[in-house]
Amino acid sequence: MRKICIYGKGGIGKSTTAANVAAAMAESGLKTAVVGCDPKADTTRCLVGRRIPTVLQQLGSSTENNEIAVTGYKGILCIESGGPEPGTGCAGRGIASALREIKERDLLADRDVVLYDVLGDVVCGGFSMPLREGVADDVYLVTTSDFMAIYAANNICRGIAKYAQENEVRLAGIIYNGRSGCSDPKRVERFAEAIGTQVIGCVPMSGQIGLAEIARKTVVEMEPDCEAALAFRAIADKMITGNPRCIPRPLLDEEVEQLCGLQ
């Protein structure tokens, strides 16, 4: 089983990437699963066509049917960890509960590949749990070329470097999202080189991605021949084939600022 974590700053496009890459993998014949580790619980919406009950909701339900996995597009197994109401608790609790239930129920035993979509706030212990527990083998970072996105990616690298000393989790590459108003792929390439990894693909700015999401579908399903769908398939192929893995070398904050031209 290939176990892959997709990390990135909130709102950077990691959930869109995870869903579309999963759709591409499933189309290629792989038994695929997606585990949404974000309290918004929207990673699998475009794979199922609706929001699905979260692990926390199901565990707190009094009904007998407390299934936490739903089958979506091309047989993709979809799970959402969920989280507490805003301002009422730690969002990492949903991740901890989901990972525990998945393991106890042995839900992923028949999968070829599992994608974990994780919010990139490694300051919170819950969000770093997939790293800390060695849940995934490979980590991919999604980033634009904006300073705050690269800053967040660099912080995530600090978490990877920390937990790589304890288990086999490694950074396997960066996915560049070109949708930002500041489009500078060379900046992201320089960042990748500085931390010891490579850019494995670019998601182009595309209105078709947004239209597909409004229709509650991935662009891979809705517009299979468009540029964005082809980009997601290329990224999926590289993930399946495998990329050079490394323990990243995080930059100092001042170095990130310099790389982004803020000094």
N, C-alpha and C positions, 0 to 999 in steps of 0.2 A: 504494500500500500504506500502510495506517495502522499505525504502529509505536508501541506503547504499553508503558510500564514501570509496573508496580505495585510500589510500595515500601512498607515499613513495618517496625516493630519485630518481632523474632522472636516468633511465637505470637499475632500480633495479628489473624490471619484473612486475610492477603493471598493465600495459596494457595487457600483456599476461595473467595475473591472472584474470583481469576483464573480458576479452573476453571468456576465458575458463570456468570460473564460470558461466557466463551468458548462455553459451551454455548448461552447465549441468542443470541449472535451467529451461531453456526452454524445454529440453528433458523430464523433470519431469512433464511438463504440465503447468508451470507457465507462464503467460503473462509477458514477460521480456523486459526491455528497458536498453540501455547502452548510457550514455552521456559522450563522451570524452572531458575532460576539460584540454587538453594539446595542445599547439600550433603546435606540430608535426602532430596532427590530424590522428593518426594511430591506435587508440584503436579498431575501428570497422572494420579494413581492413580484418581481418581473419573471420569475421562474414558475410561480404557482398561479399568478393572475390575481392575487389577493394577499392581504396580510394574513399570516397564519398565527395560531395561538403560540405564545412563547412558553419556554420551559417553566419560568416562574409562575405564569398564569395557570398552567396545567397542574403544577404541583400544589397550588393553592386552591384548586377547584375541588368541590365536594362531589362532582360527578364521577361515575365509574370509569368513563372514557377519558383517560388522561394521557393519550398518545402525544408524544412530543416531536414526532417526525412525520412529514407530509411529502408525498411523491409529487414532483413537479415535472417540468419539461424534459422529455426524453428519459424519464425514469430517475431524474436527479433527486436524491434524498435531501430534504430541506429541513433545517432545524434553526430556530431563533432562540437565543438565550433570554433576551428580554432584560428588564431592569426595573427598579422601583420608580414610583412617581417622582417627577422632578423635584429636587429639594428635600427628599424624604429618606435618602439612604445612599449607600455605595453602589454604583453601577457595576462594580466588579463582582457583586454577589450573584448576579445572573450568570456570568461566565463560569464561576465556580460551580454553581448548581448544574448548569448545562453539561459541563465536562464530566462531572460526577455521574449524572444520570446516563449520559451516553456510554460511559464505561460500564456502569452496572448493567445496563440493558443490552450491551454488546451490539449496538445499532450499526456500527461501521464495519463489521467483520467481513462483509462481502464486497466492500468497495475497492476499486482500483486506485482512486485518488480522492482526497478530502481537502477542500479549501476552507480555511478559517478566515473570516473577514473581521479584523480587529481594529477598534479605534486606537489611534496612535498616541495615547496619553500614558506613557510608561511610568509617569510619576505615581499613578494609581497602581497598587499591587494587583488588583483584579485584571487590569488590562495587560499586565506583564505576565499573567499566569501561563498563557500558552508558551511563552519563552521559558519561564521558570520551571514548569513541569515537563518540558521537553515534548509537548504535545505534537509540535510540527518539526519536521526535519529542515525544511527550507523556508526562508523568509524573503519576501519580495516587498519592496517599498514603492508606493505610488506617490509621485510628487509632480507638481508643476515647477516652473522655474522661478516662482515668487520666493522672496526671502523667507517668509514665515513657513512656507511649505518645506523648504530645504532645511531650515532651522529645526523643524519638528522631525524630519527624517534623520537628521544628525543625532537628535536626542534618542530616537528609537535605536540607532546604531549603538549608543551607549548601553542600552538595555541588552541588545544582542551580544555585545562584547562581554558584558558581565556574566550572562547565563551560559555563554558558550564555554566558559571555564568549567561548568558543572555538568553539561550534557552535550549532545551532538548538534544542537540547533546552530545553523549557519545562515549568513546572508548569501542569497543566490543571484541578486540583481535588482535593478531599478526599472520601474515602468514609468515612462514620461507621459504625463497627461498634457496635451498641447492646448487645452481649452482656455488657459489663462489669458488675460489681456496682455500680460508680459510674457511673450513667447520667445524663449531663448534656450533652445535645446543644447547648445554648446555649454551653457552654464551648468546644466544637469550632468552633461558628460564630464566636465571638469570635476564636479563634486563626486561623481562615481569613481573616477580615477583616483581622487585624493583619498577616498576611504577604502580603496582596494577592490572595487567591484566594477560592473559594467551595466550599461543601459541595454536591456534586452528587447525593448520595443517602445513604440510611440503610439498613443491613442490620439488621433487627429481631432481637432475641433469639428464637431458635426451636429447639426440640428436634428439629424435623424435619430441620434441617441436619445435626445429629449422627447421626440415624438413617440418613439418606441416605449419609453418609460410612462408616458401619459396613457398609452394603450395597455400598460401593465405587461409588457413583453420586453425581452432583450432585443437589441438591434440585430444580433446574430440570427434570431428567429424571424423577426419582422422584415428586415431588409438584408437578407443573407449575402447579397452581392455588392453591398455598398463598401466604401473605403474603410469605415469604422469596423464593420463586421470582419473584413479581411484582416484588419490590424489585430483584433482580438483573437482570431484564429492563429495568426502567426505567433502571438504571445503564448497561447495555449500550447502550440507545438514545441516552442522552446522550453516551456516548463516541463512538458512530458519528456522531452529528450534529455533535459538536465543541463544545468549551467555550472561553471566553476563556482565552488562554494568557498566562503572565506569568513574569518572573524574580522569584522570591519575595524578600521582605525578611525574612530570619531575625531572630528576636528574640534579645536577650541572655538568658543563662541566668536572670538575676535577673527578667527580664520574663516568662519562662515560669513561673517560680515564683509571681510575682504574679498572673498570669492564672489559675493553678490554685488560688489561694487559700492558698499556702504562706507568704505574708508578711503 
